Amino acid sequence: MRTITHWIGGKPTPGTSTRIGQVWNPATGEQQAEVVLGGAEDVRAAVHAAASAFETWSQSSLSQRTKVLFAFRELVNARTQDLAELVSDEHGKVISDARGEVQRGLEVIEFACGIPTLLKGDYSDQVSTGVDVFSFRQPLGVCAGITPFNFPAMVPMWMHPVAIACGNTFVLKPSERDPSASMLVAELWAAAGLPDGVFNVVHGDKEAVDALLDDAGVAAVSFVGSTPIARYIHERGTANGKRVQALGGAKNHAVVLPDAPIDFASDHLVAAAFGSAGERCMAISAAVAVGDAADELVAAVSEKARAVKVGPGRDSDSEMGPVVTAAARDRIVGLIGSGAAQGATLAVDGRGLSVSGYENGFFVGPTVIDDVRPNMDVYREEIFGPVLSVVRADSVDAAIALVNANPYGNGTAIFTSSGEAARRFQRDVNVGMIGINVPIPVPMAYYSFGGWKDSLFGDKHIHGPEGVSFYTRAKVVTSRWPHVTSRSEGGASIDTAASGASYHFPTAT
């Protein structure tokens, strides 16, 4: 059985913990590896290595950092297929989707390659007589990333390239369910010339997470995961004096108006609901059918859901793979059943799906549930599976009210031919990321990613300009260089300068 170890101080290390986790192949249902679950001592070793490396890396030139980043970008690009296969084998998503995940991570690396421009400060000349003011940003120290199973390559790349480019060092705690991609990334950082200790990986569960949150050597924590854990990370991290950004769960709505092209909208709804088996924080899990759009939309989505090709991620014909674990499958199946029990209509039932040759895999078929009401479990819960709930609304105003009443505010979309309706929607919904005829509005790397309400704890979104701000802090310098005159007195040279000192509060003159 292959054992996945930590990466600390520039090399693989087994650590001190004897606890082991299981890594499954979701398509076959078989264990394919075991992963060492680190404890407090392993976290302490990684933080120590990162703190030691920070002393020199934080003083490195921008040219040195960008040289490493450009090399890292080329290596990740060259190994895209290898990363995608690791993701597919451990997460279950199809290879094409996994390659797309790596590509979106690459875009953040490319953004970070522009760090010399991103860290440029401001300068104001002669704010007062002989006085100038300028600002610049400096790194924080050791930063930690705690990342989810659903994007084992992309989400960590939302964090560590930006943090490292800013001059920080990094400790990554990836999901123990699919840890191999992070180990390959560590090897690529080393091959790119990153000094030992700047990037570290510690595998583990809650014990490792708590150790990172409590370690005084960690300056900042980035997290992506469920809302209850995001709230816990934020509360415990900030209580320990750390800067924290914690991205939580989602219940993303797509509003479909009667003037929307139904064939176009249903194509995109099916892809957004069932891609990656719905295990995306930006997946569309609730379609809000407005007025006369409802019956036609449900019929079109149901027909296309039945046609989705479900199979192992390594099969090039597969459009959707399994979910990540047997426990995830059972939870999803239970929520589908609760929807039917509470009065919703199962237009397409994905329970009991069996894939030939992969009968033990963790498969759930695409599911469409009509007549869903907001009080039902299938609407209230973040299902994180291939389930699309259809809620009916009388008007665009009622649809907006429904979106705003939901505790989550990660992403939303509207399908319409009306510019007026789209503009009203984008201004009135209390959601961080909005798509207009775009079902999964994940911003490009040079914008920042983040939601509102219970989808984000902390005041900074991830990557993009807000990511640079999160991983640095500002200094403002006010300087004066007084004119010095020399005079001779008693054979000695005496330098003097007019001080202009005053006991009142300083003001510009």
C-alpha positions, -999 to +999 in steps of 0.1 A: +000+000+000+014+034-011+020+058+018+017+095+013+039+115+037+044+152+045+067+176+027+087+197+053+118+217+047+122+208+011+118+170+013+093+142+020+091+133+057+070+107+075+066+129+106+060+117+141+023+107+141+013+070+138-022+078+127-031+068+091-060+079+068-074+060+038-073+073+002-100+058-020-105+054-057-141+066-060-147+049-093-138+014-080-146+018-044-111+004-035-085+019-012-055+030-033-032+046-007-028+056+029-019+090+041-001+100+073-023+122+095+000+147+111-003+160+147+008+190+166+045+180+164+044+177+126+027+211+123+053+226+147+081+212+125+066+226+093+060+261+109+095+261+122+109+253+088+087+280+072+097+305+099+134+299+093+129+302+055+110+334+059+141+352+072+158+350+038+128+346+015+111+378+028+143+397+019+146+382-016+143+406-045+112+408-066+134+396-095+143+365-076+107+357-067+094+362-102+122+340-116+110+311-094+073+318-102+078+318-139+098+285-136+070+271-114+044+281-140+062+263-168+066+231-147+029+231-137+019+236-173+042+207-184+027+184-158-009+194-162-019+159-173-001+142-144-018+165-120-052+159-136-048+122-134-039+124-097-070+145-091-092+122-111-080+091-094-085+104-059-114+128-063-133+110-091-139+139-115-134+133-152-100+141-167-112+170-188-127+186-157-095+180-137-074+196-165-097+226-163-091+228-126-053+228-131-057+255-158-076+278-134-048+273-109-023+282-135-041+315-141-034+324-105+003+315-108+004+337-139-012+365-120+013+361-092+041+364-118+032+400-120+040+406-084+065+435-090+036+456-104+011+443-078+033+454-049+040+489-062+034+515-035+023+551-036+044+583-034+033+618-026+059+646-031+060+677-010+029+670+012+043+697+035+073+719+030+102+695+026+082+665+036+073+635+014+050+605+021+052+570+005+038+536+012+048+500+005+036+465+015+055+438+033+049+401+039+032+388+070+054+357+078+043+321+079+009+317+062-013+285+063-038+272+038-065+246+048-081+234+016-111+211+006-113+179-013-133+191-043-104+211-059-072+196-046-051+214-072-069+246-079-079+259-045-044+256-029-031+274-060-055+302-052-034+307-020+002+297-021+015+313-053+002+347-042+014+343-006+049+332-017+051+359-044+045+385-017+075+372+003+057+349+028+063+312+035+035+287+034+022+256+052-005+237+033-029+214+050-048+198+020-078+175+023-067+140+035-092+125+010-071+135-021-036+145-010-014+134-039-017+165-060-002+187-033+028+165-030+035+168-068+031+205-065+057+206-037+081+187-060+074+213-087+081+242-064+114+226-054+123+220-091+115+256-098+142+267-074+121+277-044+143+276-013+137+247+012+111+255+038+092+282+018+065+257+008+055+228+031+027+203+032+013+186+063-015+161+059-040+156+086-075+161+101-089+183+128-058+178+150-035+193+124-060+221+117-062+231+154-025+230+157-022+255+128-048+277+143-031+277+177+005+280+166+019+314+175+043+312+145+014+313+120+005+348+110-025+342+086-048+314+076-067+309+044-096+283+043-121+270+018-148+245+030-182+242+046-198+271+065-197+255+099-160+248+096-153+282+081-170+299+111-149+277+134-117+285+116-124+322+117-134+323+153-105+302+166-079+318+143-088+354+150-090+346+188-054+336+184-045+369+168-043+357+132-055+372+100-081+348+086-101+345+054-125+316+055-147+308+026-178+288+034-205+269+017-230+278-009-265+273-023-262+288-057-294+298-075-299+302-113-329+323-121-345+315-155-370+341-169-396+333-195-377+353-221-346+332-218-338+307-246-347+275-228-324+252-248-295+275-240-304+278-204-310+241-199-277+232-215-259+254-190-279+244-160-272+207-166-235+214-170-234+236-139-254+212-117-238+179-127-202+188-137-178+174-112-208+155-098-220+187-083-190+188-059-183+225-065-189+255-042-200+273-074-223+245-087-259+255-095-280+235-071-312+255-073-329+266-105-356+293-099-381+290-128-401+322-132-436+321-144-443+303-177-406+291-180-411+264-154-427+234-172-406+238-203-374+242-183-381+211-162-388+190-193-356+202-210-334+198-180-348+164-172-342+151-207-306+163-207-299+150-172-309+115-184-284+118-213-254+126-191-227+099-195-217+088-160-186+067-156-151+065-142-131+097-144-103+081-165-128+071-192-127+097-220-164+091-227-175+100-192-191+134-186-196+129-149-177+107-124-185+094-090-186+114-057-156+113-035-166+087-008-192+062+001-203+084+030-208+113+006-229+091-017-250+079+011-257+114+024-267+126-011-290+097-016-306+104+018-313+140+009-329+130-024-352+107-005-361+134+020-371+157-009-395+130-021-408+124+014-414+161+020-436+165-011-412+174-040-414+156-074-385+135-085-384+143-122-351+124-126-340+100-098-303+092-098-304+069-068-293+033-074-272+040-104-248+012-113-219+016-138-210-016-156-176-028-144-176-003-115-204-016-094-186-008-062-179+028-072-194+058-054-219+068-081-250+089-079-268+097-111-279+132-121-311+140-102-338+167-109-363+175-082-392+197-091-417+216-069-391+222-042-400+246-015-376+266+007-385+247+039-374+213+025-341+197+035-331+193-001-332+231-005-319+241+029-289+218+029-258+222+008-261+188-009-227+189-027-238+163-052-254+159-086-288+172-076-307+201-092-337+214-072-363+234-092-381+261-073-410+280-089-415+318-086-441+342-100-418+371-109-382+383-110-388+402-078-400+370-061-369+352-074-346+380-061-363+378-027-358+340-026-321+344-034-317+371-007-335+351+019-310+322+016-282+324+042-256+317+016-243+344-008-216+327-028-227+328-065-258+332-085-269+336-121-298+348-142-308+336-177-327+363-196-328+383-228-338+414-209-310+439-200-333+457-176-340+425-157-303+415-156-293+449-144-319+449-117-309+414-106-271+422-104-278+453-083-304+438-059-291+403-051-269+400-019-244+377-035-207+381-041-204+366-076-231+370-103-234+355-138-256+369-165-263+340-189-232+325-173-240+297-148-207+295-129-194+330-126-159+322-112-139+354-117-106+353-136-074+354-114-070+391-117-103+396-099-109+382-065-132+352-056-155+354-026-191+354-015-213+373+010-232+363+041-225+328+054-203+321+024-174+342+037-159+349+072-134+377+072-132+408+051-109+397+022-118+376-008-093+351-022-066+356-049-066+386-072-060+421-057-076+412-024-054+382-021-023+404-024-038+427+002-045+398+025-010+384+024+007+417+030+005+447+053+011+483+046+038+507+059+035+545+054+067+565+056+067+603+062+102+616+055+120+649+057+156+657+049+164+691+064+189+714+048+221+713+068+245+742+070+280+742+083+299+769+101+333+771+117+335+779+154+367+778+174+384+759+147+356+732+147+330+726+120+294+727+134+264+714+113+230+731+120+195+728+106+163+747+112+141+722+131+107+738+128+096+717+158+063+725+175+043+712+204+010+714+186-003+685+165+016+683+132-002+698+102+008+705+066+024+738+060 
